[in-house]
Amino acid sequence: MKIKNTALSYDEVVRLPKATRQKPLKPSLFFRTLLKALSAGELKQVDFQWKEQGMERLGKEEPALFLMNHSCFLDLKIAATILYPRPFNIVCTSDGFVGKDYLMRHLGCIPTQKFVSDPALVRDMVYALKKLRSSVLLYPEASYSFDGTATPLPDTLGKCLKLLKVPVVMIQTYGAFLHDPLYNGLQLRKVPVRAEMRYLLSPEDIATKTVPELNAILKAQFTFDGFRYQQAQGIRITEPFRADGLNRVLYKCPVCGAEGRMEGKGALLTCHGCGKVWTLGETGVLTAADGNPVFDHVPDWYAWEREEVKREIQAGTYRLDLPVTIRMLVDTKSLYTVGTGRLVHDGTGFTLTGCDGKLAYHQTPAASYSLYADYFWYELGDMICIGDGNTLYYCFPETKGDVVAKARLAAEELYTLT
C-alpha cells in the first residue's frame, strides 16, 4: 500500500488550509458488505476461524465499544468479518485518509493522530455511539506490535470507558502477528489465524469500578506473546525470509553491544560488529552455532534493549541525532515532502529542525506515552512521527542502522520517568 506524496516547500505547506474535522458517518450496509467481501480472500488464505464468548449479553442493535489488539492490517479484515452486519465506526490514523477521504468516511472511519492528545476523538466516539447508534472499533495500542507482545495502553482508557457508558467487547487475534509481522517488510507467511470475541464489561460493571480498576482489567486483556503462541501451538513458519528485517526489532547485539550493526536476512540474524550469527528457527526460537544464543526468545531480547535504553536515560547518556527527510501532514489531500533536517532525541524530548532553518519543532517527553514509529511505512521507509493537533512531521532517517525501535522504547521510558 502506498500514499500520495507531493513535494512542496515548507512555506507552501504552512500556507495550506488545515483539514476541517467532520462528524463521523454511519457506514451503510453496502459499505459494510463491501469491506467484508474485500476481506474474504486473505482470510481464506489463513484459514480464519473465530469463536465467541458471552456475546449473547450484547443486543443485536446495541452499540458497543470493541477493543482489539493490533498486529497487522489483517486486523481490520477480521473485524469486518466477525462484526458483520453490525454497523461500526473505526478509529484510525489520520494519514489513512490521504487521497481517499470519501471512501474512508463512508466506511465509517474516524480519524485521529496517534499518540497526540485529541479531545475531539472522544466527542466523535460519543456521537457515533449515541447519535448514530453505531458501535466503535478501537485499537487502544494505537500502533502495530514490534515484537509480538502488547504495546503500552494509555492511562486515560479507563476514564474513556466511564464517559462512553456502553458495553465493552474484546477481540483478540492469534497468529495475525506471525502471518504479517511489521519487521518482515510486507512478506506474508502461511500461518493459520484465529480470533476470539468476548463480552468484557457491561455498563453496570463500568459504573461500579474505578478508573484504575478498569485500566487493570484492560491491561490483563492486552497481555500476549505471538512467539510463545507459535511454540505452544506447534506452528512452523518455513518461509526462507522469516528473519528478513528482524534487525529492525533486535538492533543491539547482546554480545558486543554494537547498535545498528545487526542484519536479518533469510533465516539468519548476524551482528557485523562481532560476527555472531543467530538462526530464527521454524518454531520462532533463536539458536546459535556455539550453543549460546544469549536470548532464544525475540521478546526477551527486545525487553533487554528496553532496559539498556532505560539505563542510558538514567545515566544521562541517551541521545539520537539523525539526518532525516521530512514529510508533513496538514490535510487529507497528500503527504508533503518539504526537505531535510535533523531529528534529535534526548532527555528533553524530540527536537526537529530543518528546511533551511525555517522549521523548528520541540516535543517534550510528557507529550505522549509512546511514539508513532513504523517500518517500511507506506513503502517509503522506516519512520518516526512527531507533532501536534495541527501538523504531523514524518521523519525518515537517512543514516544506516536501525533507530526506530530504540526511539520508541526511549519515548516510552522517558514518559514513565518524567
N, C-alpha and C positions, 0 to 999 in steps of 0.2 A: 504494500500500500504506500502511495506517495502523497505529497501535499503540495498544493500550489505555492510557488515560491517566486517572488518578484524582487529584482534588485532595484533599490531606491536609495537615495542619500538619507542620512539621519534627519536632516532638516525637512525633507519631503515627508517622511513618515510622521514626524512630530506634528506637521500641519494637517494630517489626515483627520477627518472627523472620527471620533471614537464610536464604536458599536453601541447601540442602544439596547437595553435589556427588554425582552418581550416576555409576556406571560406564557407559561407552558401550554401546549395544546394536548388535548386528549387524543391518543392515537386511534384512528378509525380501525374497524375490523379489517379493512383492505390492507392497511399498512402492517397490522399485526400478522395477518396471514402471509403477506409478502416476506416479512422478516423471518417467519418460521420456515417458509419454503426455501429461502436462500440459505438457511442454516442446515437443511437436511443433508446435503451432500457430505460435508465434513463430519457431521455426527454419525453418519452411516459408516464412514471410513474408520472411526474409532469405536465402533460397536457400542454406541452410547446407550446406557441404561440408567434409570433412576428409581428411587423409592421415596415414599412419603411417610411422615410420622406426625400424628396428631393434627393433620390438616383438616380433619372433619370439624375442628373447632372454628375454622375460618369460613364465614359465609361466602357463597359464590360471588356475590356482588359487594362484599365488604372490603373497602380499601385497606391495605396493609403496607407496612414498610418491610421490604425484602432486603436482607443483608447478605452479601455474597463475598466469598474470598476471591482474590484476584490473581490469576496465574498467567493468562494469555487472552487473546482476542476471542478464543473459543467460548469464554465465559458468557459473552452476550448471546451466542447462538444457543447455549444450554438454557439460559433464562427464557429466551424467546420460545423455546420448545416446551419446557415444563410448566410455564405460566399460561400458555395459550388455552383458551381465548381471553383470559383475564386482561383487561386494559392496564397498562403500567407505563409510567414515565421513568426515564433512565437518566440518572445523574452522571454526566460525562464531562471530560475535559473540554474546555472551550476551543482548543486547537482542532478538535474533531469536527467542528463546524466549518472550517475553512474550505471554501469552494463548494460546499454542499449544505448550506444553511437551510434551504427549503426542505430537503429530504430529512435532515436530522430533526428539525422541529416537528415534522409530520410523523416521524417515527416515535415522537414523544420525548425526545432528549431534552434535558435541562442542562445548560452549560454552566460550568464552574471552573475556577482556576485552582489547580492542585496546590495544596499547602499554602494558600493565600486566604486570609480572612475574608469571608464572603457572606455577610448577613443576609443578603438578598436570596441566597440559596435556600435558607430555611423558609423564607416567605414563599418562594416558588414551590417548595415541597408541601407546605400547608395548603396552598392554592390547589395543587394537583389532588391532594387527598380529600379536602373538604368541599371545594367548589366543583372540580371535575369528576369527583368520585372515582378517581383512578389511583391504583397502587403506585408505589415508588420503589424502584430498584436502586440500591446504593452499594457501591464498593467502598466500605469505610477505610480500607487500607490505602485507597487512592491510587497507588502505583503497583505495578507488577512486582511479584516477589523476585529477588535476585537469586536466592539460594534454595528456594522451595519451602521456606518457612515463613511464618507470618511477619508482616512488617508492622511498625507501631500504629496503634489506633489513637485518634485524637481524644483528649480528656473531655472534650465537650460532647461526646457522643451520647453519654447518659442523659445529659441535660436536653439534648435534642429529642430523645425519646419522650421525656416529660412534656415537652412542648407539643409534640405531634399527637400524642394520646391515641395511638392506633395500635393494632396488633403488630407484633414483630415476628417475622419468619426468617429462619436461617437457611440459606442454600450453600451447601459445602460440596465442592468438587474434589474428585480423587482421580489422579492421573493426568489432569489437564496440564500441569507444570511439566510433567515428563514428556508429554506429547509435543509441547512447544515452549521449552524454556527460553527466557528472554536472551540469555547469553549466546544461544546457538545460531543466531543470525537468520531467523525465519525458516530454518530447516526443520520440517515436521518429522516426527518419529512415529512408528506404528505402535501405539500404546492404547489399550482399552481405557475409556474414560467413563467414570461413574459419578453420580451426584445423589445427594440426599437433601430433601426439603422437609424441614421440621418446624412445627409451630413452637415458638420460643417463649414469647411473653404476650399476655393479654393486656388490654388497657388497665384492668384491675391490678394485675401484677406490677405494672409500671408505677401505678399510683401509690402502692404500698411500700415501694423500695426507694432507697436513697440513690442519689446520683452515683456515689462511689460503689454501691452495691450493684447497680446496673452496669457500670463500667467493668466490674469484676466478672460479671456473668458474660459480657461480650468478649472480654479478653480470653476467658476459658474456651469460648466457642472458636476463637481465632488462634488456636494452638494446633499446629500440624507440621508435618515434615514430609515433603514429597519423596525424598530419598529413602527414608525409613519405610514409607508406604510401599515403595517399589520392592524393597527387600522382603517385607512381610508378605506381600502378595506373590512373590516369586516372578516378578515381571522382568523379562530380559530385553534390553534395548540393544539390538545387534547392528544398528546403523553405524557405519565406519566413521561418521562425522560427529559422534556423540560428545566428544570433548572439544570440538571447534568452539573457540571463543570463551572457554572456561576461564581463561586468564582474566577476563573482564570481572569475574567474581573473586577468583583466587589470584590476586595481583601481587601478593607479597610472599616471598619464599620463606618458609619456616626453618630452613636450614642455614642459609647465608644472610637472610634478612633483606635481600635486594628487592626493590619495588619497581614495577614496570618492566621486568626482565622475563616474566613468565610468558609462555606461548602454549595455547591449547590448539592442537591440530590432530585430526583423526581421532584416535583413542588415547593420545598421549598428551601429557602436560609437562612441559620442560622449562626448567629455570636456566636461562642463558647467563646467569651470574655465576653459578657454581656447577652447572651441568647435571644436577639432579633431575631424574625423569620419573614421572608417575604414570600409571595406566589407569584410566577410568574403565572399570570392568563392565560387563553387560548387566550386572545387577546394581550398578551405581556405587560400587566400593572402589576406593583408591588403593592401589598397591604400588610397591617399588621393587625393583630388581634386587636391591640389597636387603629386602625384608623389613625395612624400617621406613614406612611412608610418613611418619610423624603424625599425620592426620589421615585416617582412612575414610572419613565422612566429610563431605563437602561443607555442610552447615557448621561442623565443628571448626573447620579451618576458617570459615567466614567469621565465626564468633571470636576466634583468636585475633583476627585482623581488627575487629571492633575494639578489643581490649588494648591492642597495640596503638590504635588511634587515640583511645581514651588516655593512655599513658603519655603520649605526645602532648595532648591538650593540657593535662595536669602539669607537665614539665615546662609548658610554655614554648615548646619547640614545633608545634604543629603549624604548617604553612604550605599552601599550594599557591603557585604563581605561574599562570598559564597564558600563553598567547592563544587567542580564540577568534574564530569567526563568529560574528554577532548577527543574529536574526531577531526581529521584533514582531510581536503580535499585538495589534491595536484594534482590529476588526475581524470579520469573518470572510473577507474577500480574498486575502492572501497572507502568507507569511512573508516578511520583508527582510531581505539581506541588506544590511546597512554598512558593512565594513568589518574591520578587525579591531582588536583591542587586547586588554589584559584583564583576566579574572584572578583576583587574589582572595584566598580564603584563609583566615586565621582566627585567633581568639576573639576578634572584634566582629566577625561575621564575613559577609561577602562584599567585595568592592569591585565594581566593573567600570573600567574606563576605556575610552577609545573613540573611534570616528573623528579622528583629527582633533582630539581634545574637546569635542562637543558633548560627549556622553560621560557622565559621572553619576554612578548609582551605588548606594550603600544599603545593605540589608543586615540588620543585627541578628545575632543568634536567637533572640527571643521572638523573632518574627514568625517562625514556623517550627513545628515539632519534627519535621522531616524535610526532604528535598525531592523535588521533581527531577529525577535523573533517569536516563534511559539509554539503551544500547541500540545502535543502528536505527535511530528514530526516523520514521518515515523514509527509511533508506538513505538518509542524509549523513548519518554518522552518530557516534556516541555523543550524548548531550547532557548539559546541566542547565536547568531553567531556574531563574530567579525573577523577582518582580513584585508588583503590587496590583491593586484593583484596576489601575489604568493601563499599565503596559507590562508585558512579559518579555524578558530577554532570554533568548535561547542561545546558549554558548557552546560552541563546538571546538574542543581542544585541538590545537594544531600540532602539538608535540607527540612524539611516540611514547608509548607506555599507557597503562590503564589508570585513570584517576577518578573516574565517575563513581565507582563503588566507594572509594575512600572518602570522596566529598560527601556522599550521602551519610556514611557512618559518622563522619565528623560533625555534620549538621545536626544529627540526632543526639550525639553525645554533648555537643555544645549547648543545645537546648536544655537537656537534662541537667547540666552542670550550672546553667545560668540562674 
